[in-house]
């Protein structure tokens, strides 16, 4: 028979040798928490194993997972920056061997017009509009004498059609007046023409005249900042900072490679970090998707953006 213990207040306590209900409940709750913790660890391990298996089955090579470096942590000498930039260019060359200007054109005037139309518009949409446009307006004189309403109607789908039609008419007129209807092949002359800034001028120089130039569009700006090639937001300053990092002969093709990477993998809102071949060279690795299976689904293949390419 268990012995009953009398507490100081004179009330009978629990029989000796038996635990109080509160203490017994606490022990039971602790045991439940420990079991739940062990189950959680096991569940996390199973989930991680499943992710790795799915990635292996999808043929996705998982990039090393690490915390993204911030501006303070990622420090390098100017020489190290140059070497890293050139390694990035080399990796991009292997990744996008078919990189090219995605605007369709046959001569400097057509590329000038297409580039002007591409402002706030996709290259794909511009390429849908330009065949009929180029057929109707084959030279500068045709643009100079264009009926405004008719031209606006033809380029309506590219957006800002009134401003763009005005620019094209003025461009045609100035080419006739100053350059005998031909597009000049110097940066200094091009930037004085309607619709031309440095970006448009470098597109035309690099792709129509084979004169190297850096095209600092929204993709190039974003990636140059992520790679810490620059901290500037001004396209002209970015151009001047990036130029010394890459050999001049590579400027035009680098622009295409960077733009292709920005369109296909290093997206503005959700870059595919886990499957990016540049992960080890990128100070911003980790700002995007780190699940390799999910990241692989974010990547756009060349065939998705260029029907003529399948690889």
PyMOL commands that set and color helices and strands:
alter all, ss='L'
color gray80, all
select helices_A, chain A and resi 21-57+78-95+108-117+123-136+140-144+148-158+161-179+187-190+198-208+218-226+235-243+248-264+273-275+279-281+292-298+302-305
alter helices_A, ss='H'
color red, helices_A
select strands_A, chain A and resi 4-6+12-15
alter strands_A, ss='S'
color yellow, strands_A
deselect
rebuild
show_as cartoon
